[in-house]
Amino acid sequence: MQNTDRTYSVSKTDDEWRAELSPAEYQVLRQAGTERPYVGEYTDTKTEGVYSCRACGAELFTSDTKFDSHCGWPSFYSPLAGDRVEYIEDTTLGMKRVEVRCATCGSHLGHVFEGEGYGTPTDQRYCINSISLTLRPSDTD
C-alpha cells in the first residue's frame, strides 16, 4: 500500500493491526488487496443502514447511496460526507485508478470510477470491498 504523509486520528502499528484483523481483513484493509468478486457479504445486501470502516468503525457510506452495479462488489455513488474518505492516485496493474481509503485510519476500501453511465446522481461508482465494511442496520422500530 502506498504510504502517504497524512497523520490519521486512528493510528496503530502493523503488529496491532495484525492482532485486531483477520488475515483476509488485513490483506485488504492494510495491504490494499481485493476480495474476489461476488463473494462479499454486502454485494447484494438491501438492508438499510450505515456502512462503517471495519478497521476503525468510522461511518463511511449509507444504504441510501448503494446501488446495483453488477460488478461483483458493493457499489455506492457517494460517501456519507466528502471528508470521510481520502483519494490516492493508484497506478498499479498498469492502469490509472483512484484508490479510496478511510480518512480516519488510512485503510484501503476500494476504488472510485467516473463516467461509466450509471443512472446515479454523481455518475460515480465507489467500488468497495465488503470485507472493508461493517453494516449497522437502521432501527426499524
Residue frames as a rotation matrix with the C-alpha (Angstrom) as fourth column:
MET 1
0.593 0.805 0.000 0.00
0.805 -0.593 0.000 0.00
0.000 0.000 -1.000 0.00
GLN 2
-0.061 -0.591 0.805 1.37
0.532 -0.701 -0.475 3.41
0.845 0.399 0.357 -0.98
ASN 3
-0.218 -0.099 -0.971 2.46
0.949 -0.255 -0.186 5.45
-0.229 -0.962 0.150 2.03
THR 4
0.393 0.327 0.859 1.17
0.470 -0.875 0.118 8.99
0.790 0.358 -0.497 2.45
ASP 5
-0.713 -0.670 0.207 2.40
0.220 -0.494 -0.841 11.80
0.665 -0.555 0.500 4.68
ARG 6
0.057 0.866 0.496 -1.01
-0.435 -0.426 0.794 12.01
0.899 -0.261 0.352 6.29
THR 7
-0.970 -0.213 0.117 -1.48
-0.185 0.335 -0.924 11.51
0.157 -0.918 -0.365 10.02
TYR 8
-0.237 0.925 -0.298 -4.64
0.043 0.317 0.948 9.60
0.971 0.212 -0.114 10.92
SER 9
0.004 0.311 0.950 -6.68
-0.902 -0.410 0.138 10.04
0.433 -0.857 0.279 14.10
VAL 10
0.829 0.112 0.548 -6.64
-0.350 0.867 0.354 6.23
-0.435 -0.485 0.758 14.46
SER 11
0.337 -0.824 -0.457 -3.05
-0.754 0.055 -0.655 5.11
0.564 0.565 -0.602 14.10
LYS 12
0.801 -0.060 0.595 -1.72
-0.373 0.728 0.575 1.67
-0.468 -0.683 0.561 15.04
THR 13
-0.329 -0.943 -0.058 1.42
-0.753 0.225 0.618 -0.34
-0.570 0.246 -0.784 14.45
ASP 14
-0.237 0.155 -0.959 1.45
-0.793 0.540 0.284 -3.10
0.562 0.827 -0.005 11.89
ASP 15
-0.902 -0.140 -0.409 1.51
0.093 0.861 -0.499 -5.65
0.423 -0.488 -0.764 14.73
GLU 16
-0.726 0.687 -0.032 -1.56
-0.187 -0.241 -0.952 -4.06
-0.662 -0.685 0.303 16.33
TRP 17
-0.073 0.697 -0.714 -3.48
-0.987 -0.153 -0.049 -4.16
-0.143 0.701 0.699 13.03
ARG 18
-0.474 -0.171 -0.864 -2.49
-0.479 0.873 0.090 -7.82
0.739 0.456 -0.496 12.51
ALA 19
-0.989 0.075 -0.130 -3.71
0.150 0.527 -0.837 -8.69
0.005 -0.847 -0.532 16.02
GLU 20
-0.520 0.829 -0.205 -7.09
-0.326 -0.414 -0.850 -6.98
-0.789 -0.376 0.485 15.52
LEU 21
0.182 0.570 -0.801 -7.92
-0.955 -0.090 -0.281 -8.03
-0.233 0.817 0.528 11.95
SER 22
0.673 0.038 0.739 -8.33
0.076 0.990 -0.120 -11.46
-0.736 0.136 0.663 10.42
PRO 23
-0.403 -0.880 0.253 -5.71
0.370 0.097 0.924 -12.35
-0.837 0.466 0.286 7.79
ALA 24
-0.187 0.407 0.894 -8.22
0.979 0.001 0.205 -11.65
0.083 0.913 -0.398 4.98
GLU 25
0.850 0.503 -0.157 -9.24
0.523 -0.842 0.130 -8.29
-0.067 -0.192 -0.979 6.51
TYR 26
0.327 -0.822 -0.466 -5.60
0.097 -0.461 0.882 -7.32
-0.940 -0.334 -0.071 6.98
GLN 27
-0.455 -0.538 0.710 -4.75
0.707 0.266 0.655 -8.22
-0.541 0.800 0.259 3.39
VAL 28
0.122 0.584 0.802 -7.47
0.905 -0.397 0.152 -5.92
0.408 0.708 -0.577 2.01
LEU 29
0.910 0.398 -0.118 -7.57
0.407 -0.797 0.447 -3.11
0.084 -0.455 -0.887 4.57
ARG 30
0.670 -0.691 -0.273 -3.85
-0.147 -0.484 0.863 -2.73
-0.728 -0.537 -0.426 5.30
GLN 31
-0.404 -0.852 0.332 -2.21
0.196 0.274 0.942 -4.11
-0.893 0.446 0.056 2.13
ALA 32
-0.218 0.414 -0.884 -4.67
-0.770 -0.630 -0.106 -2.76
-0.600 0.657 0.456 -0.46
GLY 33
-0.942 -0.049 0.331 -5.79
0.111 0.887 0.448 -6.19
-0.316 0.459 -0.831 -1.56
THR 34
-0.400 0.855 -0.330 -9.07
-0.905 -0.311 0.291 -7.00
0.146 0.415 0.898 -3.28
GLU 35
-0.348 0.369 0.862 -11.56
-0.279 0.837 -0.471 -9.68
-0.895 -0.404 -0.188 -2.36
ARG 36
-0.914 0.047 0.404 -12.83
0.370 0.505 0.780 -11.90
-0.168 0.862 -0.479 -5.14
PRO 37
-0.715 0.697 -0.056 -15.92
-0.658 -0.644 0.391 -10.60
0.236 0.316 0.919 -6.95
TYR 38
0.054 0.943 -0.329 -19.40
-0.593 0.295 0.749 -11.82
0.803 0.155 0.575 -5.95
VAL 39
-0.148 -0.124 -0.981 -18.25
0.531 0.827 -0.184 -13.36
0.834 -0.548 -0.057 -2.63
GLY 40
-0.919 -0.296 0.259 -18.55
-0.013 -0.637 -0.771 -10.38
0.393 -0.712 0.582 -0.27
GLU 41
-0.621 0.691 -0.370 -21.30
0.754 0.397 -0.523 -10.36
-0.215 -0.604 -0.768 2.34
TYR 42
-0.156 0.586 -0.795 -22.63
0.172 -0.777 -0.606 -6.94
-0.973 -0.231 0.020 1.24
THR 43
-0.954 -0.280 0.108 -22.52
0.143 -0.108 0.984 -7.31
-0.264 0.954 0.143 -2.55
ASP 44
-0.609 0.783 0.126 -26.28
0.276 0.060 0.959 -7.86
0.744 0.619 -0.252 -2.87
THR 45
-0.586 0.353 -0.729 -27.43
0.786 0.029 -0.618 -6.60
-0.197 -0.935 -0.294 0.54
LYS 46
-0.232 0.612 0.756 -30.55
0.396 -0.650 0.649 -4.40
0.888 0.450 -0.091 0.54
THR 47
0.194 0.278 -0.941 -30.56
0.978 0.024 0.209 -3.80
0.081 -0.960 -0.267 4.32
GLU 48
0.594 0.054 0.803 -30.98
0.126 -0.992 -0.027 -0.15
0.794 0.117 -0.596 5.28
GLY 49
0.811 -0.327 -0.485 -28.25
0.518 0.016 0.855 1.25
-0.273 -0.945 0.182 7.48
VAL 50
0.754 -0.644 -0.131 -24.80
-0.654 -0.755 -0.054 2.76
-0.064 0.126 -0.990 7.74
TYR 51
0.790 -0.590 -0.165 -21.61
0.477 0.761 -0.440 1.14
0.385 0.269 0.883 6.47
SER 52
0.835 -0.534 0.133 -18.55
-0.486 -0.600 0.636 1.74
-0.260 -0.595 -0.760 8.63
CYS 53
0.100 -0.904 -0.415 -14.85
-0.761 0.199 -0.617 1.01
0.641 0.378 -0.668 8.23
ARG 54
0.799 0.208 -0.565 -14.23
0.081 0.893 0.443 -2.49
0.596 -0.399 0.696 9.57
ALA 55
-0.120 -0.948 -0.295 -10.81
0.624 0.159 -0.765 -1.43
0.772 -0.275 0.572 10.90
CYS 56
-0.927 -0.375 -0.014 -11.75
0.267 -0.633 -0.726 1.66
0.264 -0.677 0.687 12.94
GLY 57
-0.343 0.885 -0.316 -15.55
0.874 0.177 -0.452 1.99
-0.344 -0.431 -0.834 12.92
ALA 58
-0.743 0.059 -0.666 -15.73
-0.150 -0.985 0.080 5.35
-0.652 0.160 0.741 11.12
GLU 59
0.257 0.911 0.323 -19.06
0.370 0.216 -0.903 5.81
-0.893 0.352 -0.281 9.31
LEU 60
-0.718 -0.692 -0.077 -18.42
0.108 -0.219 0.970 5.94
-0.688 0.688 0.232 5.56
PHE 61
-0.881 0.441 -0.169 -21.48
-0.221 -0.069 0.973 5.16
0.418 0.895 0.159 3.40
THR 62
-0.421 0.814 0.401 -25.25
-0.562 0.113 -0.819 4.74
-0.712 -0.570 0.410 3.79
SER 63
-0.495 0.339 0.800 -27.58
0.557 0.831 -0.008 2.28
-0.667 0.441 -0.600 2.17
ASP 64
0.522 0.731 -0.439 -29.33
0.163 -0.591 -0.790 5.28
-0.837 0.340 -0.428 0.56
THR 65
0.350 -0.473 -0.808 -26.36
-0.843 -0.535 -0.052 5.67
-0.408 0.700 -0.586 -1.82
LYS 66
-0.571 -0.502 0.649 -25.83
-0.212 0.855 0.474 1.95
-0.793 0.133 -0.595 -2.50
PHE 67
0.360 0.699 -0.618 -26.86
-0.838 -0.048 -0.543 0.72
-0.409 0.714 0.568 -5.94
ASP 68
0.511 -0.106 0.853 -26.72
0.222 0.975 -0.012 -2.42
-0.830 0.195 0.522 -8.06
SER 69
0.216 -0.520 -0.827 -23.82
-0.856 -0.507 0.096 -2.08
-0.469 0.687 -0.555 -10.46
HIS 70
0.966 0.199 0.163 -23.49
-0.132 0.928 -0.349 -5.84
-0.221 0.316 0.923 -11.07
CYS 71
0.430 -0.887 -0.169 -19.69
-0.680 -0.195 -0.707 -5.52
0.594 0.419 -0.687 -10.85
GLY 72
0.261 -0.299 -0.918 -19.23
0.333 0.920 -0.205 -8.08
0.906 -0.252 0.340 -8.06
TRP 73
-0.722 -0.468 -0.510 -18.60
0.655 -0.222 -0.722 -5.66
0.225 -0.855 0.467 -5.19
PRO 74
0.249 0.795 -0.553 -20.85
0.861 -0.443 -0.250 -3.30
-0.444 -0.413 -0.795 -3.22
SER 75
-0.554 -0.375 0.743 -21.23
0.721 -0.662 0.204 -0.01
0.416 0.649 0.637 -5.09
PHE 76
0.184 0.527 -0.830 -22.12
0.761 -0.610 -0.219 3.42
-0.622 -0.591 -0.513 -3.76
TYR 77
0.369 -0.047 0.928 -22.47
0.788 -0.514 -0.339 6.70
0.493 0.857 -0.152 -5.63
SER 78
0.208 -0.324 0.923 -21.27
-0.310 -0.917 -0.252 8.91
0.928 -0.234 -0.291 -2.78
PRO 79
-0.634 -0.400 -0.661 -19.63
0.525 0.405 -0.749 8.66
0.568 -0.822 -0.047 0.65
LEU 80
0.193 0.709 -0.678 -21.54
0.981 -0.134 0.139 9.80
0.007 -0.692 -0.722 3.74
ALA 81
0.893 -0.052 -0.448 -19.52
-0.020 -0.997 0.077 13.04
-0.450 -0.060 -0.891 3.63
GLY 82
0.840 -0.538 -0.063 -16.61
-0.136 -0.096 -0.986 14.11
0.525 0.837 -0.154 1.47
ASP 83
0.080 -0.868 0.490 -14.15
-0.894 -0.280 -0.350 14.16
0.441 -0.410 -0.798 4.33
ARG 84
0.640 0.231 0.733 -14.91
-0.614 0.727 0.307 10.56
-0.462 -0.647 0.607 5.38
VAL 85
0.729 -0.416 0.543 -12.71
0.574 0.804 -0.155 9.11
-0.372 0.425 0.825 2.65
GLU 86
0.178 -0.747 -0.640 -9.39
-0.448 -0.641 0.623 10.01
-0.876 0.176 -0.449 1.09
TYR 87
0.979 0.190 0.069 -8.37
-0.002 0.349 -0.937 9.60
-0.202 0.918 0.342 -2.52
ILE 88
0.060 -0.997 0.052 -4.98
-0.301 0.031 0.953 8.30
-0.952 -0.073 -0.298 -3.68
GLU 89
0.437 -0.001 -0.899 -3.83
-0.899 0.035 -0.437 8.01
0.032 0.999 0.014 -7.30
ASP 90
0.241 -0.258 0.936 -3.24
-0.249 0.915 0.316 4.32
-0.938 -0.309 0.157 -7.99
THR 91
0.305 -0.210 -0.929 -1.15
-0.952 -0.105 -0.288 3.31
-0.037 0.972 -0.232 -10.98
THR 92
-0.522 -0.449 0.725 -0.71
-0.465 0.862 0.200 -0.36
-0.715 -0.233 -0.659 -10.07
LEU 93
-0.019 0.476 0.879 -1.73
0.427 0.799 -0.423 -3.07
-0.904 0.368 -0.218 -12.53
GLY 94
-0.757 -0.457 0.467 -0.75
0.594 -0.183 0.783 -0.84
-0.273 0.870 0.410 -15.47
MET 95
-0.034 0.785 0.618 -3.76
0.736 -0.399 0.547 1.45
0.676 0.474 -0.564 -15.24
LYS 96
-0.908 -0.184 0.376 -4.67
-0.062 -0.829 -0.556 4.76
0.414 -0.528 0.742 -13.64
ARG 97
0.063 0.926 -0.372 -7.30
0.610 0.259 0.749 4.45
0.790 -0.275 -0.548 -10.93
VAL 98
-0.246 -0.063 0.967 -8.34
-0.605 -0.770 -0.204 6.35
0.757 -0.635 0.152 -7.80
GLU 99
-0.521 -0.015 -0.853 -7.98
0.526 0.782 -0.335 4.39
0.672 -0.624 -0.399 -4.58
VAL 100
0.305 0.662 0.685 -10.46
-0.403 -0.561 0.723 5.12
0.863 -0.496 0.096 -1.78
ARG 101
-0.557 -0.507 -0.658 -9.21
0.444 0.487 -0.752 4.93
0.701 -0.711 -0.046 1.82
CYS 102
0.552 0.657 -0.514 -10.79
0.777 -0.180 0.603 5.57
0.303 -0.732 -0.610 5.19
ALA 103
0.222 -0.450 0.865 -9.83
-0.009 -0.888 -0.459 9.11
0.975 0.094 -0.201 6.20
THR 104
0.793 0.130 0.595 -9.82
-0.571 -0.182 0.801 8.13
0.212 -0.975 -0.070 9.88
CYS 105
0.591 -0.559 0.582 -7.36
-0.218 0.583 0.782 5.22
-0.777 -0.589 0.223 9.79
GLY 106
-0.105 -0.672 -0.733 -5.99
-0.909 -0.234 0.345 5.08
-0.404 0.702 -0.587 6.23
SER 107
-0.370 -0.002 0.929 -7.36
0.030 0.999 0.014 1.62
-0.929 0.033 -0.370 5.49
HIS 108
-0.945 -0.007 -0.326 -7.94
-0.326 -0.022 0.945 0.59
-0.014 1.000 0.019 1.88
LEU 109
-0.199 0.956 0.217 -11.61
-0.373 0.131 -0.919 0.39
-0.906 -0.263 0.330 0.94
GLY 110
0.288 0.295 0.911 -11.62
0.730 0.548 -0.409 0.04
-0.620 0.782 -0.058 -2.85
HIS 111
-0.837 -0.526 0.148 -11.65
0.479 -0.576 0.662 2.41
-0.263 0.625 0.735 -5.85
VAL 112
0.148 0.868 -0.474 -13.90
0.138 -0.493 -0.859 5.08
-0.979 0.061 -0.192 -7.32
PHE 113
-0.694 -0.264 0.670 -14.70
0.666 0.118 0.736 5.26
-0.274 0.957 0.094 -11.02
GLU 114
-0.204 0.605 -0.770 -16.43
-0.170 -0.796 -0.580 8.00
-0.964 0.013 0.265 -13.03
GLY 115
-0.229 0.158 -0.961 -18.23
-0.896 -0.419 0.144 8.28
-0.380 0.894 0.238 -16.33
GLU 116
-0.945 -0.142 0.293 -19.44
-0.062 0.962 0.267 4.70
-0.320 0.234 -0.918 -16.58
GLY 117
-0.715 0.687 -0.126 -23.01
-0.354 -0.202 0.913 5.72
0.602 0.698 0.388 -17.41
TYR 118
-0.618 0.545 -0.567 -24.81
0.769 0.570 -0.289 4.52
0.166 -0.614 -0.771 -14.30
GLY 119
-0.014 0.731 0.683 -28.00
0.305 -0.647 0.699 6.44
0.952 0.218 -0.213 -13.62
THR 120
0.135 -0.033 -0.990 -26.79
0.991 -0.003 0.135 7.85
-0.007 -0.999 0.033 -10.32
PRO 121
0.932 0.324 -0.163 -26.76
0.334 -0.942 0.039 11.49
-0.141 -0.091 -0.986 -9.20
THR 122
0.498 -0.810 -0.308 -22.94
-0.370 -0.520 0.770 11.68
-0.784 -0.269 -0.559 -9.20
ASP 123
0.862 -0.186 -0.472 -22.02
-0.382 0.375 -0.845 9.41
0.334 0.908 0.252 -12.15
GLN 124
-0.271 -0.938 0.216 -19.51
-0.893 0.161 -0.419 7.82
0.359 -0.306 -0.882 -9.76
ARG 125
0.751 0.390 -0.533 -19.16
-0.169 0.894 0.415 4.22
0.638 -0.222 0.737 -8.62
TYR 126
-0.061 -0.695 0.716 -17.39
-0.995 -0.011 -0.095 3.65
0.075 -0.718 -0.692 -5.34
CYS 127
0.506 0.108 -0.856 -16.45
-0.278 0.960 -0.043 0.00
0.817 0.260 0.515 -5.78
ILE 128
-0.012 -0.418 0.908 -15.83
-0.969 -0.221 -0.114 -1.09
0.248 -0.881 -0.403 -2.19
ASN 129
-0.606 -0.280 -0.744 -14.68
-0.126 0.958 -0.258 -4.42
0.785 -0.063 -0.616 -0.76
SER 130
0.530 0.843 -0.090 -17.32
-0.114 0.176 0.978 -5.94
0.840 -0.508 0.189 1.54
ILE 131
0.374 -0.445 -0.814 -14.57
0.822 0.565 0.069 -7.07
0.429 -0.695 0.577 3.89
SER 132
-0.710 -0.619 0.336 -13.61
0.442 -0.763 -0.472 -3.41
0.549 -0.187 0.815 4.40
LEU 133
-0.443 0.667 0.599 -17.05
-0.548 -0.731 0.407 -2.61
0.709 -0.148 0.689 5.80
THR 134
-0.862 0.403 -0.308 -19.37
0.501 0.586 -0.637 -3.37
-0.076 -0.703 -0.707 8.69
LEU 135
-0.460 0.788 0.409 -23.09
0.040 -0.442 0.896 -2.69
0.887 0.428 0.171 8.25
ARG 136
-0.925 0.323 -0.201 -25.05
0.184 -0.081 -0.980 -1.25
-0.333 -0.943 0.015 11.16
PRO 137
-0.475 0.811 0.342 -28.72
0.743 0.161 0.650 -1.77
0.472 0.563 -0.678 10.24
SER 138
-0.653 0.381 0.655 -31.17
-0.417 -0.902 0.109 1.08
0.632 -0.202 0.748 10.82
ASP 139
-0.856 0.483 0.182 -33.61
-0.017 0.327 -0.945 0.74
-0.516 -0.812 -0.272 13.67
THR 140
-0.788 0.616 -0.016 -36.89
0.080 0.129 0.988 -0.49
0.611 0.777 -0.151 12.27
ASP 141
-0.514 0.596 -0.617 -38.94
0.847 0.238 -0.476 0.12
-0.137 -0.767 -0.626 15.41
